[in-house]
Amino acid sequence: MAEIKVDTVKMRECGNDIMRISNEIGNEFDNLFNRLINMPTKTFEWTGMAAKSYASKMKTEKSEYIQLKNNLYNYGKYLVDCANNLDGKISNLRNN
């Protein structure tokens, strides 16, 4: 009989860490991009047409970074879900 070893506790822990860190990085992305986008209109750290063009480009790029954050979060959630699923299946096998 084949033996499969899986550490669902560690798997769940890693998944939760990935979700927590992805939320933290999402907040950092928001802060960074809000600052960059607001330079020409609110903080006036950089003004002019080049600044407006740059801010416009940052609005577009922000969505790509948020998508990265969401993908990381979903991967962490997937690990947690898989750990829970495996624990359930293992429990069923032990009870049969």
Biopython code that builds the backbone (N, CA, C, O; Angstrom):
import numpy as np
from Bio.PDB.StructureBuilder import StructureBuilder

atoms = [
    (1, "MET", "N", (0.843, -1.175, 0.000)),
    (1, "MET", "CA", (0.000, 0.000, 0.000)),
    (1, "MET", "C", (0.893, 1.244, 0.000)),
    (1, "MET", "O", (1.901, 1.310, 0.705)),
    (2, "ALA", "N", (0.504, 2.199, -0.789)),
    (2, "ALA", "CA", (1.260, 3.452, -0.873)),
    (2, "ALA", "C", (1.002, 4.308, 0.356)),
    (2, "ALA", "O", (-0.096, 4.320, 0.912)),
    (3, "GLU", "N", (2.026, 5.013, 0.757)),
    (3, "GLU", "CA", (1.894, 5.908, 1.902)),
    (3, "GLU", "C", (2.124, 7.338, 1.417)),
    (3, "GLU", "O", (3.128, 7.636, 0.769)),
    (4, "ILE", "N", (1.189, 8.201, 1.738)),
    (4, "ILE", "CA", (1.287, 9.612, 1.362)),
    (4, "ILE", "C", (1.354, 10.433, 2.640)),
    (4, "ILE", "O", (0.504, 10.305, 3.521)),
    (5, "LYS", "N", (2.368, 11.272, 2.727)),
    (5, "LYS", "CA", (2.511, 12.127, 3.903)),
    (5, "LYS", "C", (2.211, 13.562, 3.502)),
    (5, "LYS", "O", (2.730, 14.067, 2.506)),
    (6, "VAL", "N", (1.371, 14.204, 4.288)),
    (6, "VAL", "CA", (1.030, 15.605, 4.029)),
    (6, "VAL", "C", (0.875, 16.310, 5.374)),
    (6, "VAL", "O", (0.223, 15.803, 6.288)),
    (7, "ASP", "N", (1.482, 17.479, 5.474)),
    (7, "ASP", "CA", (1.402, 18.272, 6.707)),
    (7, "ASP", "C", (0.354, 19.364, 6.488)),
    (7, "ASP", "O", (0.671, 20.471, 6.051)),
    (8, "THR", "N", (-0.892, 19.032, 6.798)),
    (8, "THR", "CA", (-1.979, 19.986, 6.562)),
    (8, "THR", "C", (-1.915, 21.173, 7.502)),
    (8, "THR", "O", (-2.409, 22.250, 7.168)),
    (9, "VAL", "N", (-1.321, 21.000, 8.664)),
    (9, "VAL", "CA", (-1.171, 22.129, 9.599)),
    (9, "VAL", "C", (-0.245, 23.171, 8.989)),
    (9, "VAL", "O", (-0.547, 24.365, 8.983)),
    (10, "LYS", "N", (0.891, 22.699, 8.474)),
    (10, "LYS", "CA", (1.855, 23.614, 7.837)),
    (10, "LYS", "C", (1.261, 24.222, 6.569)),
    (10, "LYS", "O", (1.461, 25.403, 6.286)),
    (11, "MET", "N", (0.541, 23.421, 5.822)),
    (11, "MET", "CA", (-0.101, 23.882, 4.594)),
    (11, "MET", "C", (-1.093, 25.016, 4.899)),
    (11, "MET", "O", (-1.114, 26.039, 4.214)),
    (12, "ARG", "N", (-1.896, 24.817, 5.921)),
    (12, "ARG", "CA", (-2.880, 25.824, 6.335)),
    (12, "ARG", "C", (-2.178, 27.081, 6.855)),
    (12, "ARG", "O", (-2.587, 28.203, 6.558)),
    (13, "GLU", "N", (-1.125, 26.876, 7.628)),
    (13, "GLU", "CA", (-0.354, 27.998, 8.170)),
    (13, "GLU", "C", (0.249, 28.837, 7.046)),
    (13, "GLU", "O", (0.184, 30.066, 7.081)),
    (14, "CYS", "N", (0.829, 28.177, 6.058)),
    (14, "CYS", "CA", (1.419, 28.898, 4.923)),
    (14, "CYS", "C", (0.343, 29.642, 4.136)),
    (14, "CYS", "O", (0.549, 30.785, 3.729)),
    (15, "GLY", "N", (-0.787, 29.006, 3.924)),
    (15, "GLY", "CA", (-1.888, 29.653, 3.213)),
    (15, "GLY", "C", (-2.369, 30.898, 3.941)),
    (15, "GLY", "O", (-2.592, 31.940, 3.325)),
    (16, "ASN", "N", (-2.529, 30.786, 5.261)),
    (16, "ASN", "CA", (-2.953, 31.946, 6.049)),
    (16, "ASN", "C", (-1.914, 33.055, 6.014)),
    (16, "ASN", "O", (-2.263, 34.235, 5.955)),
    (17, "ASP", "N", (-0.627, 32.680, 6.048)),
    (17, "ASP", "CA", (0.447, 33.685, 5.952)),
    (17, "ASP", "C", (0.403, 34.406, 4.604)),
    (17, "ASP", "O", (0.550, 35.626, 4.540)),
    (18, "ILE", "N", (0.202, 33.650, 3.542)),
    (18, "ILE", "CA", (0.137, 34.250, 2.206)),
    (18, "ILE", "C", (-1.039, 35.213, 2.112)),
    (18, "ILE", "O", (-0.904, 36.302, 1.553)),
    (19, "MET", "N", (-2.191, 34.825, 2.652)),
    (19, "MET", "CA", (-3.362, 35.711, 2.616)),
    (19, "MET", "C", (-3.110, 36.983, 3.431)),
    (19, "MET", "O", (-3.453, 38.080, 2.991)),
    (20, "ARG", "N", (-2.510, 36.837, 4.616)),
    (20, "ARG", "CA", (-2.239, 38.000, 5.461)),
    (20, "ARG", "C", (-1.256, 38.955, 4.779)),
    (20, "ARG", "O", (-1.470, 40.167, 4.743)),
    (21, "ILE", "N", (-0.178, 38.385, 4.241)),
    (21, "ILE", "CA", (0.841, 39.217, 3.601)),
    (21, "ILE", "C", (0.303, 39.863, 2.332)),
    (21, "ILE", "O", (0.648, 41.005, 2.026)),
    (22, "SER", "N", (-0.540, 39.147, 1.590)),
    (22, "SER", "CA", (-1.102, 39.749, 0.378)),
    (22, "SER", "C", (-2.007, 40.929, 0.731)),
    (22, "SER", "O", (-2.043, 41.915, -0.005)),
    (23, "ASN", "N", (-2.731, 40.844, 1.838)),
    (23, "ASN", "CA", (-3.539, 41.985, 2.279)),
    (23, "ASN", "C", (-2.650, 43.164, 2.681)),
    (23, "ASN", "O", (-2.964, 44.316, 2.382)),
    (24, "GLU", "N", (-1.543, 42.868, 3.359)),
    (24, "GLU", "CA", (-0.611, 43.926, 3.750)),
    (24, "GLU", "C", (-0.003, 44.593, 2.519)),
    (24, "GLU", "O", (0.096, 45.818, 2.451)),
    (25, "ILE", "N", (0.399, 43.781, 1.556)),
    (25, "ILE", "CA", (1.007, 44.359, 0.350)),
    (25, "ILE", "C", (-0.034, 45.126, -0.457)),
    (25, "ILE", "O", (0.294, 46.109, -1.121)),
    (26, "GLY", "N", (-1.284, 44.683, -0.405)),
    (26, "GLY", "CA", (-2.361, 45.423, -1.064)),
    (26, "GLY", "C", (-2.514, 46.815, -0.479)),
    (26, "GLY", "O", (-2.725, 47.779, -1.215)),
    (27, "ASN", "N", (-2.410, 46.928, 0.846)),
    (27, "ASN", "CA", (-2.464, 48.245, 1.488)),
    (27, "ASN", "C", (-1.284, 49.113, 1.072)),
    (27, "ASN", "O", (-1.437, 50.313, 0.846)),
    (28, "GLU", "N", (-0.105, 48.502, 0.973)),
    (28, "GLU", "CA", (1.082, 49.249, 0.536)),
    (28, "GLU", "C", (0.925, 49.714, -0.913)),
    (28, "GLU", "O", (1.278, 50.844, -1.249)),
    (29, "PHE", "N", (0.394, 48.840, -1.764)),
    (29, "PHE", "CA", (0.135, 49.235, -3.157)),
    (29, "PHE", "C", (-0.827, 50.418, -3.213)),
    (29, "PHE", "O", (-0.602, 51.377, -3.950)),
    (30, "ASP", "N", (-1.898, 50.342, -2.428)),
    (30, "ASP", "CA", (-2.869, 51.439, -2.407)),
    (30, "ASP", "C", (-2.211, 52.754, -1.998)),
    (30, "ASP", "O", (-2.409, 53.783, -2.643)),
    (31, "ASN", "N", (-1.431, 52.711, -0.926)),
    (31, "ASN", "CA", (-0.761, 53.926, -0.457)),
    (31, "ASN", "C", (0.196, 54.484, -1.501)),
    (31, "ASN", "O", (0.219, 55.688, -1.755)),
    (32, "LEU", "N", (0.984, 53.603, -2.103)),
    (32, "LEU", "CA", (1.959, 54.033, -3.104)),
    (32, "LEU", "C", (1.272, 54.650, -4.312)),
    (32, "LEU", "O", (1.608, 55.756, -4.735)),
    (33, "PHE", "N", (0.315, 53.929, -4.859)),
    (33, "PHE", "CA", (-0.321, 54.425, -6.074)),
    (33, "PHE", "C", (-1.169, 55.659, -5.821)),
    (33, "PHE", "O", (-1.238, 56.543, -6.674)),
    (34, "ASN", "N", (-1.814, 55.735, -4.666)),
    (34, "ASN", "CA", (-2.568, 56.958, -4.358)),
    (34, "ASN", "C", (-1.635, 58.160, -4.290)),
    (34, "ASN", "O", (-1.977, 59.247, -4.755)),
    (35, "ARG", "N", (-0.470, 57.962, -3.715)),
    (35, "ARG", "CA", (0.492, 59.071, -3.649)),
    (35, "ARG", "C", (0.958, 59.461, -5.055)),
    (35, "ARG", "O", (1.026, 60.646, -5.381)),
    (36, "LEU", "N", (1.276, 58.474, -5.879)),
    (36, "LEU", "CA", (1.743, 58.764, -7.236)),
    (36, "LEU", "C", (0.657, 59.430, -8.068)),
    (36, "LEU", "O", (0.932, 60.368, -8.817)),
    (37, "ILE", "N", (-0.562, 58.955, -7.940)),
    (37, "ILE", "CA", (-1.671, 59.485, -8.731)),
    (37, "ILE", "C", (-2.033, 60.912, -8.297)),
    (37, "ILE", "O", (-2.455, 61.725, -9.120)),
    (38, "ASN", "N", (-1.868, 61.211, -7.014)),
    (38, "ASN", "CA", (-2.248, 62.523, -6.485)),
    (38, "ASN", "C", (-1.170, 63.595, -6.605)),
    (38, "ASN", "O", (-1.419, 64.751, -6.261)),
    (39, "MET", "N", (0.012, 63.243, -7.079)),
    (39, "MET", "CA", (1.095, 64.233, -7.171)),
    (39, "MET", "C", (0.717, 65.484, -7.965)),
    (39, "MET", "O", (0.950, 66.589, -7.475)),
    (40, "PRO", "N", (0.153, 65.365, -9.151)),
    (40, "PRO", "CA", (-0.086, 66.585, -9.925)),
    (40, "PRO", "C", (-1.341, 67.359, -9.534)),
    (40, "PRO", "O", (-1.499, 68.514, -9.931)),
    (41, "THR", "N", (-2.240, 66.741, -8.758)),
    (41, "THR", "CA", (-3.518, 67.409, -8.497)),
    (41, "THR", "C", (-3.797, 67.721, -7.029)),
    (41, "THR", "O", (-4.536, 68.658, -6.729)),
    (42, "LYS", "N", (-3.219, 66.954, -6.119)),
    (42, "LYS", "CA", (-3.533, 67.167, -4.702)),
    (42, "LYS", "C", (-2.314, 67.569, -3.880)),
    (42, "LYS", "O", (-2.383, 68.509, -3.089)),
    (43, "THR", "N", (-1.207, 66.870, -4.060)),
    (43, "THR", "CA", (-0.024, 67.181, -3.253)),
    (43, "THR", "C", (0.907, 68.168, -3.959)),
    (43, "THR", "O", (1.733, 68.813, -3.314)),
    (44, "PHE", "N", (0.776, 68.285, -5.261)),
    (44, "PHE", "CA", (1.562, 69.209, -6.101)),
    (44, "PHE", "C", (3.073, 69.005, -5.944)),
    (44, "PHE", "O", (3.849, 69.955, -6.050)),
    (45, "GLU", "N", (3.477, 67.761, -5.691)),
    (45, "GLU", "CA", (4.903, 67.445, -5.611)),
    (45, "GLU", "C", (5.545, 67.482, -6.992)),
    (45, "GLU", "O", (6.744, 67.722, -7.137)),
    (46, "TRP", "N", (4.724, 67.241, -7.987)),
    (46, "TRP", "CA", (5.193, 67.291, -9.375)),
    (46, "TRP", "C", (3.995, 67.746, -10.187)),
    (46, "TRP", "O", (2.916, 67.160, -10.093)),
    (47, "THR", "N", (4.176, 68.764, -10.966)),
    (47, "THR", "CA", (3.071, 69.311, -11.749)),
    (47, "THR", "C", (3.451, 69.377, -13.213)),
    (47, "THR", "O", (4.605, 69.156, -13.581)),
    (48, "GLY", "N", (2.481, 69.681, -14.035)),
    (48, "GLY", "CA", (2.709, 69.818, -15.466)),
    (48, "GLY", "C", (2.144, 68.650, -16.246)),
    (48, "GLY", "O", (1.579, 67.712, -15.684)),
    (49, "MET", "N", (2.309, 68.732, -17.547)),
    (49, "MET", "CA", (1.759, 67.705, -18.435)),
    (49, "MET", "C", (2.419, 66.345, -18.214)),
    (49, "MET", "O", (1.741, 65.318, -18.244)),
    (50, "ALA", "N", (3.732, 66.329, -17.992)),
    (50, "ALA", "CA", (4.428, 65.055, -17.773)),
    (50, "ALA", "C", (3.912, 64.387, -16.500)),
    (50, "ALA", "O", (3.735, 63.169, -16.458)),
    (51, "ALA", "N", (3.675, 65.185, -15.472)),
    (51, "ALA", "CA", (3.161, 64.642, -14.211)),
    (51, "ALA", "C", (1.763, 64.074, -14.400)),
    (51, "ALA", "O", (1.455, 63.003, -13.878)),
    (52, "LYS", "N", (0.922, 64.773, -15.134)),
    (52, "LYS", "CA", (-0.432, 64.287, -15.394)),
    (52, "LYS", "C", (-0.410, 63.006, -16.216)),
    (52, "LYS", "O", (-1.188, 62.085, -15.970)),
    (53, "SER", "N", (0.482, 62.957, -17.187)),
    (53, "SER", "CA", (0.615, 61.761, -18.007)),
    (53, "SER", "C", (1.089, 60.572, -17.164)),
    (53, "SER", "O", (0.589, 59.455, -17.297)),
    (54, "TYR", "N", (2.063, 60.843, -16.300)),
    (54, "TYR", "CA", (2.572, 59.791, -15.424)),
    (54, "TYR", "C", (1.481, 59.298, -14.475)),
    (54, "TYR", "O", (1.328, 58.091, -14.287)),
    (55, "ALA", "N", (0.733, 60.201, -13.884)),
    (55, "ALA", "CA", (-0.339, 59.832, -12.960)),
    (55, "ALA", "C", (-1.398, 58.996, -13.671)),
    (55, "ALA", "O", (-1.943, 58.050, -13.101)),
    (56, "SER", "N", (-1.680, 59.350, -14.908)),
    (56, "SER", "CA", (-2.655, 58.593, -15.684)),
    (56, "SER", "C", (-2.158, 57.166, -15.933)),
    (56, "SER", "O", (-2.925, 56.206, -15.855)),
    (57, "LYS", "N", (-0.874, 57.047, -16.232)),
    (57, "LYS", "CA", (-0.287, 55.724, -16.456)),
    (57, "LYS", "C", (-0.324, 54.903, -15.165)),
    (57, "LYS", "O", (-0.557, 53.695, -15.203)),
    (58, "MET", "N", (-0.097, 55.553, -14.034)),
    (58, "MET", "CA", (-0.122, 54.851, -12.745)),
    (58, "MET", "C", (-1.518, 54.335, -12.416)),
    (58, "MET", "O", (-1.653, 53.277, -11.800)),
    (59, "LYS", "N", (-2.549, 55.056, -12.812)),
    (59, "LYS", "CA", (-3.919, 54.576, -12.595)),
    (59, "LYS", "C", (-4.126, 53.244, -13.303)),
    (59, "LYS", "O", (-4.757, 52.332, -12.769)),
    (60, "THR", "N", (-3.590, 53.148, -14.505)),
    (60, "THR", "CA", (-3.710, 51.910, -15.283)),
    (60, "THR", "C", (-2.893, 50.787, -14.651)),
    (60, "THR", "O", (-3.372, 49.659, -14.532)),
    (61, "GLU", "N", (-1.661, 51.093, -14.246)),
    (61, "GLU", "CA", (-0.791, 50.069, -13.682)),
    (61, "GLU", "C", (-1.261, 49.591, -12.317)),
    (61, "GLU", "O", (-1.008, 48.446, -11.942)),
    (62, "LYS", "N", (-1.937, 50.449, -11.573)),
    (62, "LYS", "CA", (-2.411, 50.068, -10.241)),
    (62, "LYS", "C", (-3.277, 48.814, -10.312)),
    (62, "LYS", "O", (-3.165, 47.938, -9.455)),
    (63, "SER", "N", (-4.127, 48.720, -11.308)),
    (63, "SER", "CA", (-5.009, 47.558, -11.422)),
    (63, "SER", "C", (-4.208, 46.265, -11.615)),
    (63, "SER", "O", (-4.630, 45.202, -11.158)),
    (64, "GLU", "N", (-3.062, 46.351, -12.286)),
    (64, "GLU", "CA", (-2.229, 45.166, -12.472)),
    (64, "GLU", "C", (-1.635, 44.699, -11.137)),
    (64, "GLU", "O", (-1.549, 43.500, -10.874)),
    (65, "TYR", "N", (-1.235, 45.638, -10.317)),
    (65, "TYR", "CA", (-0.683, 45.293, -9.014)),
    (65, "TYR", "C", (-1.763, 44.750, -8.083)),
    (65, "TYR", "O", (-1.515, 43.829, -7.304)),
    (66, "ILE", "N", (-2.938, 45.313, -8.166)),
    (66, "ILE", "CA", (-4.044, 44.808, -7.353)),
    (66, "ILE", "C", (-4.408, 43.391, -7.793)),
    (66, "ILE", "O", (-4.763, 42.555, -6.961)),
    (67, "GLN", "N", (-4.324, 43.118, -9.086)),
    (67, "GLN", "CA", (-4.582, 41.767, -9.589)),
    (67, "GLN", "C", (-3.540, 40.788, -9.055)),
    (67, "GLN", "O", (-3.875, 39.657, -8.703)),
    (68, "LEU", "N", (-2.280, 41.217, -8.994)),
    (68, "LEU", "CA", (-1.228, 40.379, -8.413)),
    (68, "LEU", "C", (-1.545, 40.068, -6.957)),
    (68, "LEU", "O", (-1.426, 38.921, -6.526)),
    (69, "LYS", "N", (-1.945, 41.076, -6.204)),
    (69, "LYS", "CA", (-2.324, 40.899, -4.804)),
    (69, "LYS", "C", (-3.472, 39.912, -4.691)),
    (69, "LYS", "O", (-3.449, 39.030, -3.832)),
    (70, "ASN", "N", (-4.476, 40.050, -5.546)),
    (70, "ASN", "CA", (-5.636, 39.148, -5.516)),
    (70, "ASN", "C", (-5.238, 37.717, -5.868)),
    (70, "ASN", "O", (-5.737, 36.769, -5.261)),
    (71, "ASN", "N", (-4.350, 37.556, -6.836)),
    (71, "ASN", "CA", (-3.887, 36.218, -7.213)),
    (71, "ASN", "C", (-3.134, 35.552, -6.066)),
    (71, "ASN", "O", (-3.314, 34.363, -5.807)),
    (72, "LEU", "N", (-2.290, 36.322, -5.380)),
    (72, "LEU", "CA", (-1.571, 35.778, -4.229)),
    (72, "LEU", "C", (-2.543, 35.370, -3.128)),
    (72, "LEU", "O", (-2.409, 34.297, -2.540)),
    (73, "TYR", "N", (-3.517, 36.226, -2.854)),
    (73, "TYR", "CA", (-4.516, 35.922, -1.835)),
    (73, "TYR", "C", (-5.272, 34.637, -2.184)),
    (73, "TYR", "O", (-5.483, 33.777, -1.329)),
    (74, "ASN", "N", (-5.672, 34.521, -3.444)),
    (74, "ASN", "CA", (-6.420, 33.333, -3.885)),
    (74, "ASN", "C", (-5.580, 32.066, -3.765)),
    (74, "ASN", "O", (-6.112, 30.996, -3.467)),
    (75, "TYR", "N", (-4.263, 32.178, -3.997)),
    (75, "TYR", "CA", (-3.390, 31.019, -3.840)),
    (75, "TYR", "C", (-3.339, 30.601, -2.369)),
    (75, "TYR", "O", (-3.408, 29.412, -2.059)),
    (76, "GLY", "N", (-3.220, 31.569, -1.471)),
    (76, "GLY", "CA", (-3.230, 31.258, -0.047)),
    (76, "GLY", "C", (-4.534, 30.609, 0.370)),
    (76, "GLY", "O", (-4.534, 29.650, 1.141)),
    (77, "LYS", "N", (-5.648, 31.125, -0.135)),
    (77, "LYS", "CA", (-6.963, 30.558, 0.173)),
    (77, "LYS", "C", (-7.064, 29.135, -0.372)),
    (77, "LYS", "O", (-7.641, 28.259, 0.272)),
    (78, "TYR", "N", (-6.506, 28.911, -1.550)),
    (78, "TYR", "CA", (-6.499, 27.577, -2.150)),
    (78, "TYR", "C", (-5.751, 26.589, -1.248)),
    (78, "TYR", "O", (-6.203, 25.462, -1.046)),
    (79, "LEU", "N", (-4.605, 27.018, -0.710)),
    (79, "LEU", "CA", (-3.842, 26.136, 0.181)),
    (79, "LEU", "C", (-4.641, 25.795, 1.434)),
    (79, "LEU", "O", (-4.653, 24.643, 1.866)),
    (80, "VAL", "N", (-5.306, 26.785, 2.017)),
    (80, "VAL", "CA", (-6.122, 26.548, 3.206)),
    (80, "VAL", "C", (-7.279, 25.607, 2.876)),
    (80, "VAL", "O", (-7.555, 24.665, 3.619)),
    (81, "ASP", "N", (-7.944, 25.867, 1.767)),
    (81, "ASP", "CA", (-9.068, 25.007, 1.355)),
    (81, "ASP", "C", (-8.605, 23.568, 1.115)),
    (81, "ASP", "O", (-9.283, 22.622, 1.514)),
    (82, "CYS", "N", (-7.454, 23.404, 0.465)),
    (82, "CYS", "CA", (-6.928, 22.061, 0.208)),
    (82, "CYS", "C", (-6.578, 21.357, 1.509)),
    (82, "CYS", "O", (-6.852, 20.167, 1.664)),
    (83, "ALA", "N", (-5.976, 22.081, 2.444)),
    (83, "ALA", "CA", (-5.630, 21.488, 3.745)),
    (83, "ALA", "C", (-6.900, 21.030, 4.460)),
    (83, "ALA", "O", (-6.943, 19.934, 5.020)),
    (84, "ASN", "N", (-7.919, 21.863, 4.438)),
    (84, "ASN", "CA", (-9.189, 21.486, 5.077)),
    (84, "ASN", "C", (-9.813, 20.275, 4.395)),
    (84, "ASN", "O", (-10.313, 19.369, 5.062)),
    (85, "ASN", "N", (-9.783, 20.263, 3.078)),
    (85, "ASN", "CA", (-10.332, 19.147, 2.304)),
    (85, "ASN", "C", (-9.582, 17.856, 2.616)),
    (85, "ASN", "O", (-10.192, 16.808, 2.830)),
    (86, "LEU", "N", (-8.246, 17.943, 2.639)),
    (86, "LEU", "CA", (-7.448, 16.752, 2.940)),
    (86, "LEU", "C", (-7.719, 16.247, 4.351)),
    (86, "LEU", "O", (-7.839, 15.042, 4.569)),
    (87, "ASP", "N", (-7.815, 17.164, 5.308)),
    (87, "ASP", "CA", (-8.129, 16.746, 6.679)),
    (87, "ASP", "C", (-9.464, 16.015, 6.731)),
    (87, "ASP", "O", (-9.598, 15.014, 7.435)),
    (88, "GLY", "N", (-10.446, 16.506, 5.994)),
    (88, "GLY", "CA", (-11.750, 15.854, 5.965)),
    (88, "GLY", "C", (-11.670, 14.463, 5.371)),
    (88, "GLY", "O", (-12.262, 13.521, 5.900)),
    (89, "LYS", "N", (-10.946, 14.329, 4.280)),
    (89, "LYS", "CA", (-10.831, 13.017, 3.627)),
    (89, "LYS", "C", (-10.062, 12.036, 4.500)),
    (89, "LYS", "O", (-10.416, 10.860, 4.587)),
    (90, "ILE", "N", (-9.009, 12.526, 5.144)),
    (90, "ILE", "CA", (-8.214, 11.663, 6.037)),
    (90, "ILE", "C", (-9.081, 11.195, 7.205)),
    (90, "ILE", "O", (-9.040, 10.027, 7.592)),
    (91, "SER", "N", (-9.847, 12.099, 7.748)),
    (91, "SER", "CA", (-10.739, 11.755, 8.866)),
    (91, "SER", "C", (-11.746, 10.702, 8.444)),
    (91, "SER", "O", (-12.004, 9.760, 9.193)),
    (92, "ASN", "N", (-12.322, 10.845, 7.253)),
    (92, "ASN", "CA", (-13.271, 9.854, 6.740)),
    (92, "ASN", "C", (-12.622, 8.486, 6.555)),
    (92, "ASN", "O", (-13.222, 7.459, 6.868)),
    (93, "LEU", "N", (-11.388, 8.481, 6.042)),
    (93, "LEU", "CA", (-10.692, 7.209, 5.838)),
    (93, "LEU", "C", (-10.388, 6.530, 7.159)),
    (93, "LEU", "O", (-10.473, 5.307, 7.267)),
    (94, "ARG", "N", (-10.033, 7.318, 8.164)),
    (94, "ARG", "CA", (-9.721, 6.732, 9.478)),
    (94, "ARG", "C", (-10.973, 6.174, 10.151)),
    (94, "ARG", "O", (-10.900, 5.194, 10.892)),
    (95, "ASN", "N", (-12.105, 6.791, 9.894)),
    (95, "ASN", "CA", (-13.349, 6.345, 10.527)),
    (95, "ASN", "C", (-13.966, 5.144, 9.824)),
    (95, "ASN", "O", (-14.851, 4.495, 10.381)),
    (96, "ASN", "N", (-13.521, 4.840, 8.620)),
    (96, "ASN", "CA", (-14.095, 3.697, 7.873)),
    (96, "ASN", "C", (-13.316, 2.439, 8.112)),
    (96, "ASN", "O", (-13.656, 1.389, 7.567)),
]
sb = StructureBuilder()
sb.init_structure("model")
sb.init_model(0)
sb.init_chain("A")
sb.init_seg("    ")
for serial, (resi, resn, name, xyz) in enumerate(atoms, 1):
    if name == "N":
        sb.init_residue(resn, " ", resi, " ")
    sb.init_atom(name, np.array(xyz, "f"), 0.0, 1.0, " ", f" {name:<3s}", serial, name[0])
structure = sb.get_structure()
